[in-house]
């Protein structure tokens, strides 16, 4: 018994020391978003996200959402609103005989996670959530994304994305990944893009992102600059993020008006990158 009491005292002492030293569970307060780029059952592109909010080193909320699209003769059309934004107009009750709309069921899942943890939702053999009262939808990858978002919060990594269309009607997703330390200082920043193809009416996401393709993206070669007259996409994207890491990010900052264009050989369009960069910095308190 004496040994047990001594052990317990030592354990509580360690906990007290950790608390006094200000050790955190999560890297920094803010919003941490994990997302999955995939296709809907009808073959159209779709993106699903889960965001976890950290305040005072505690999880204070979860947020699930998804953006769908349609696929036609002219290519992809991203929906104007997400499933959450559609609200009752999503029509799951009216057209699917559900008792609650998707956004209402998503909110029940979010509340369940907040009370029981990101890995607490279970499903039946068909993938339908079976332990959250009044929820009848399939998991849809939400639980995996919730766990990923929580881990990102611990690691200090958050993301922001935007969906766009290529000139040929295919879909793009552009995103920024930001890593910070406990003081909110930038540790790393990266831009990336996933493109897609439509072949004989069938949509498919590319196997590799622009960063992953590296030199194989072939922007220099395609532009007829085999001798290195133009930098590859990943090199130019890294020039943008290196500039921001060196000079900081401000609300008034725009890549187009910065020294990036005049001093670092960036020739790619930057509108989409400015959108995701502003969004990702806004996520960190």
FITOR-51713 format. One line per field, with one value per residue (C-alpha): residue number from 1; chain; x, y, z. Coordinates in Angstrom, 2 decimals, always signed. Layout:
num <- c(NUM ...);
cadena <- c(A ...);
c1 <- c(X ...);
c2 <- c(Y ...);
c3 <- c(Z ...);
***
This chain:
num <- c(1 2 3 4 5 6 7 8 9 10 11 12 13 14 15 16 17 18 19 20 21 22 23 24 25 26 27 28 29 30 31 32 33 34 35 36 37 38 39 40 41 42 43 44 45 46 47 48 49 50 51 52 53 54 55 56 57 58 59 60 61 62 63 64 65 66 67 68 69 70 71 72 73 74 75 76 77 78 79 80 81 82 83 84 85 86 87 88 89 90 91 92 93 94 95 96 97 98 99 100 101 102 103 104 105 106 107 108 109 110 111 112 113 114 115 116 117 118 119 120 121 122 123 124 125 126 127 128 129 130 131 132 133 134 135 136 137 138 139 140 141 142 143 144 145 146 147 148 149 150 151 152 153 154 155 156 157 158 159 160 161 162 163 164 165 166 167 168 169 170 171 172 173 174 175 176 177 178 179 180 181 182 183 184 185 186 187 188 189 190 191 192 193 194 195 196 197 198 199 200 201 202 203 204 205 206 207 208 209 210 211 212 213 214 215 216 217 218 219 220 221 222 223 224 225 226 227 228 229 230 231 232 233 234 235 236 237 238 239 240 241 242 243 244 245 246 247 248 249 250 251 252 253 254 255 256 257 258 259 260 261 262 263 264 265 266 267 268 269 270 271 272 273 274 275 276 277 278 279 280 281 282 283 284 285);
cadena <- c(A A A A A A A A A A A A A A A A A A A A A A A A A A A A A A A A A A A A A A A A A A A A A A A A A A A A A A A A A A A A A A A A A A A A A A A A A A A A A A A A A A A A A A A A A A A A A A A A A A A A A A A A A A A A A A A A A A A A A A A A A A A A A A A A A A A A A A A A A A A A A A A A A A A A A A A A A A A A A A A A A A A A A A A A A A A A A A A A A A A A A A A A A A A A A A A A A A A A A A A A A A A A A A A A A A A A A A A A A A A A A A A A A A A A A A A A A A A A A A A A A A A A A A A A A A A A A A A A A A A A A A A A A A A A A A A A A A A A A A A A A A A A A);
c1 <- c(+0.00 +2.82 +4.46 +1.12 +0.60 +4.16 +3.56 +0.28 +1.90 +4.70 +2.17 +0.17 +3.41 +4.38 +0.96 +1.32 +4.77 +3.49 +0.62 +2.97 +5.29 +2.38 +2.54 -0.27 -2.29 -2.74 -0.09 -2.02 -5.57 -7.38 -9.33 -7.84 -9.36 -8.89 -10.47 -10.85 -10.99 -13.00 -15.91 -19.62 -21.40 -22.57 -18.98 -18.89 -16.15 -16.78 -14.85 -15.65 -14.18 -14.13 -12.87 -12.05 -11.87 -9.35 -9.82 -7.67 -6.12 -9.48 -11.72 -14.79 -16.45 -16.50 -17.85 -18.70 -19.40 -19.21 -19.29 -20.76 -20.89 -22.49 -20.90 -22.28 -21.32 -19.42 -17.53 -17.80 -19.97 -19.26 -22.40 -22.88 -23.53 -22.21 -24.51 -24.55 -25.28 -28.16 -29.88 -33.44 -33.00 -30.69 -33.96 -33.08 -36.35 -38.48 -36.85 -35.23 -37.89 -35.43 -36.72 -33.95 -32.06 -28.37 -27.19 -29.27 -27.80 -24.31 -24.87 -25.87 -22.64 -20.63 -22.22 -21.59 -17.91 -17.62 -18.99 -17.41 -14.36 -13.57 -13.32 -16.57 -18.99 -19.64 -21.33 -23.16 -22.10 -23.46 -21.59 -24.62 -23.99 -25.64 -24.81 -25.93 -29.63 -31.73 -28.80 -29.52 -26.85 -23.73 -20.47 -19.15 -15.57 -16.51 -15.03 -11.69 -11.50 -12.41 -9.58 -7.23 -8.26 -7.61 -4.18 -3.46 -4.41 -1.85 +0.76 -0.09 -1.10 -4.18 -5.41 -7.67 -8.88 -10.87 -12.47 -12.01 -12.36 -9.62 -10.03 -11.09 -13.96 -12.16 -12.10 -9.25 -8.77 -6.19 -5.08 -2.58 -1.09 +0.18 +2.22 +2.70 +4.28 +2.73 +3.48 +1.65 +4.92 +5.11 +7.07 +6.13 +3.81 +2.97 +0.69 -0.64 -3.19 -4.94 -6.18 -8.39 -9.38 -12.59 -12.26 -15.29 -17.54 -15.83 -14.31 -11.13 -8.86 -5.16 -3.02 -0.50 -0.73 +1.33 +3.83 +4.10 +4.63 +7.57 +9.55 +7.21 +4.47 +6.43 +5.50 +8.95 +8.98 +5.42 +6.32 +9.25 +11.80 +13.90 +16.95 +15.45 +14.02 +10.95 +10.74 +8.53 +5.20 +6.38 +9.43 +7.30 +4.78 +7.64 +8.92 +5.55 +5.46 +9.13 +8.44 +5.53 +7.53 +10.30 +8.13 +5.00 +1.35 -0.90 -4.54 -3.49 -0.87 -1.47 +0.93 +0.31 +1.42 +4.39 +8.03 +7.36 +6.40 +9.28 +12.14 +11.56 +10.59 +7.02 +4.99 +2.02 -1.37 -1.85 -5.57 -6.47 -3.39 -4.23 -7.68 -6.39 -3.48 -5.81 -8.16 -5.49 -3.94 -7.39 -7.74 -4.94 -5.83);
c2 <- c(+0.00 +2.37 +1.75 +2.35 +5.65 +6.69 +5.85 +7.80 +10.79 +10.75 +10.53 +13.49 +15.41 +14.83 +16.01 +19.11 +19.85 +19.44 +21.83 +24.38 +24.12 +25.00 +21.85 +21.72 +18.88 +20.78 +22.82 +26.11 +27.41 +27.69 +25.70 +22.55 +21.22 +17.79 +17.04 +14.22 +14.66 +11.86 +11.09 +10.76 +7.47 +8.93 +9.57 +13.34 +15.00 +15.71 +16.97 +16.27 +18.09 +18.05 +21.00 +20.83 +24.04 +24.39 +27.07 +27.32 +23.97 +22.19 +20.94 +23.18 +22.08 +20.00 +20.94 +18.53 +19.67 +18.47 +20.05 +18.11 +18.73 +17.62 +16.14 +17.03 +17.31 +20.53 +19.09 +19.58 +22.14 +22.59 +23.19 +26.79 +25.70 +22.99 +20.44 +22.49 +25.69 +24.06 +23.32 +22.08 +22.54 +19.52 +17.63 +14.46 +14.54 +15.37 +13.05 +10.44 +9.84 +10.77 +12.17 +14.75 +16.72 +16.06 +19.20 +18.27 +14.78 +16.23 +18.46 +15.43 +13.68 +16.79 +16.98 +13.27 +13.68 +16.66 +14.63 +11.27 +11.82 +11.85 +8.06 +7.34 +6.90 +3.32 +1.89 -1.26 -3.71 -1.36 +1.67 +3.37 +5.15 +3.05 +4.63 +8.26 +8.79 +9.95 +9.63 +7.40 +8.50 +6.59 +7.69 +9.07 +9.21 +11.76 +9.82 +9.27 +12.97 +13.92 +11.78 +13.26 +16.81 +16.18 +14.77 +17.82 +20.01 +18.16 +18.56 +22.20 +21.53 +23.01 +23.29 +25.44 +24.61 +25.99 +24.22 +25.52 +24.41 +23.93 +25.60 +22.23 +21.71 +19.37 +19.93 +21.31 +21.50 +24.00 +24.08 +25.50 +23.55 +25.58 +24.26 +26.39 +26.00 +26.74 +30.45 +30.54 +30.98 +29.47 +26.23 +25.27 +26.41 +24.62 +25.10 +22.20 +21.40 +18.21 +18.13 +15.65 +14.20 +13.37 +10.53 +9.47 +11.08 +9.37 +11.60 +10.69 +12.53 +12.46 +10.03 +12.72 +16.38 +19.11 +18.99 +15.21 +15.40 +17.74 +18.10 +15.63 +18.26 +19.57 +23.24 +24.31 +21.76 +22.53 +26.19 +25.38 +26.25 +23.09 +25.18 +26.33 +29.66 +29.02 +27.41 +24.39 +24.82 +23.42 +25.69 +28.77 +27.69 +27.26 +30.73 +32.13 +30.26 +30.98 +34.68 +34.56 +32.61 +35.18 +38.31 +37.24 +37.29 +40.30 +40.80 +43.44 +41.20 +40.20 +38.05 +39.99 +43.28 +41.88 +41.56 +37.94 +38.88 +41.28 +39.51 +35.75 +34.72 +33.75 +33.73 +31.57 +33.07 +33.53 +34.25 +30.78 +30.70 +34.02 +32.65 +29.57 +31.40 +34.01 +31.25 +29.09 +31.97 +32.95 +29.51 +30.07 +32.29);
c3 <- c(+0.00 +0.90 -2.49 -4.24 -2.42 -3.26 -6.93 -7.03 -5.37 -7.93 -10.79 -9.52 -9.00 -12.62 -13.78 -11.65 -13.05 -16.61 -15.92 -14.37 -17.35 -19.63 -21.72 -24.25 -25.69 -28.95 -30.70 -30.72 -30.54 -33.85 -36.43 -37.92 -41.12 -42.67 -46.04 -48.52 -52.31 -53.87 -56.20 -55.50 -56.16 -59.49 -60.60 -60.07 -58.01 -54.33 -51.32 -47.66 -44.67 -40.88 -38.84 -35.14 -33.10 -30.28 -27.61 -24.49 -25.43 -25.46 -28.26 -28.30 -31.53 -34.68 -38.09 -40.92 -44.48 -48.06 -51.51 -54.38 -58.12 -61.37 -64.45 -67.88 -71.51 -70.85 -67.90 -64.15 -62.37 -58.67 -56.61 -55.51 -51.91 -49.61 -47.99 -44.78 -46.68 -48.56 -45.26 -45.81 -49.57 -49.65 -49.67 -47.85 -45.92 -48.94 -51.46 -49.26 -46.61 -43.84 -40.57 -40.29 -42.94 -43.58 -41.76 -38.71 -38.60 -39.11 -36.08 -34.00 -35.01 -34.17 -30.72 -30.14 -31.00 -28.68 -25.78 -26.54 -28.73 -32.44 -32.64 -30.79 -33.72 -34.85 -37.94 -38.92 -41.64 -44.32 -43.03 -41.49 -38.19 -35.48 -32.11 -32.48 -31.74 -34.73 -37.16 -40.17 -42.65 -43.59 -42.03 -45.33 -44.04 -41.37 -38.46 -40.18 -41.00 -37.42 -36.07 -38.67 -37.78 -34.07 -34.87 -37.02 -34.06 -31.96 -34.70 -35.43 -39.04 -40.66 -44.23 -46.37 -49.87 -52.76 -55.70 -59.22 -62.82 -65.39 -68.78 -70.27 -67.82 -65.45 -61.70 -59.60 -55.84 -54.59 -50.97 -48.54 -45.64 -42.69 -39.77 -36.66 -33.25 -29.85 -30.29 -33.61 -35.51 -38.98 -39.16 -42.72 -45.51 -48.75 -51.73 -53.76 -56.47 -57.53 -61.10 -62.94 -66.29 -68.12 -70.61 -72.65 -70.05 -67.09 -64.43 -62.54 -60.13 -61.02 -59.06 -58.08 -57.08 -58.73 -55.84 -56.13 -59.90 -59.44 -62.66 -64.34 -64.34 -67.31 -67.23 -68.42 -71.22 -72.28 -72.54 -74.78 -72.13 -72.03 -71.12 -67.84 -68.90 -66.71 -63.30 -62.73 -60.95 -57.62 -57.67 -58.24 -55.59 -53.15 -54.02 -52.97 -49.66 -48.93 -49.42 -46.97 -44.38 -44.60 -44.65 -42.75 -43.71 -43.34 -44.28 -46.81 -48.38 -52.00 -53.94 -57.15 -55.56 -53.69 -54.58 -55.52 -59.06 -59.61 -57.89 -57.73 -61.27 -60.41 -63.62 -62.61 -61.83 -58.10 -57.54 -56.22 -54.04 -52.44 -51.55 -49.76 -48.13 -46.63 -45.48 -43.85 -41.92 -40.67 -39.06 -36.55 -33.61);
***
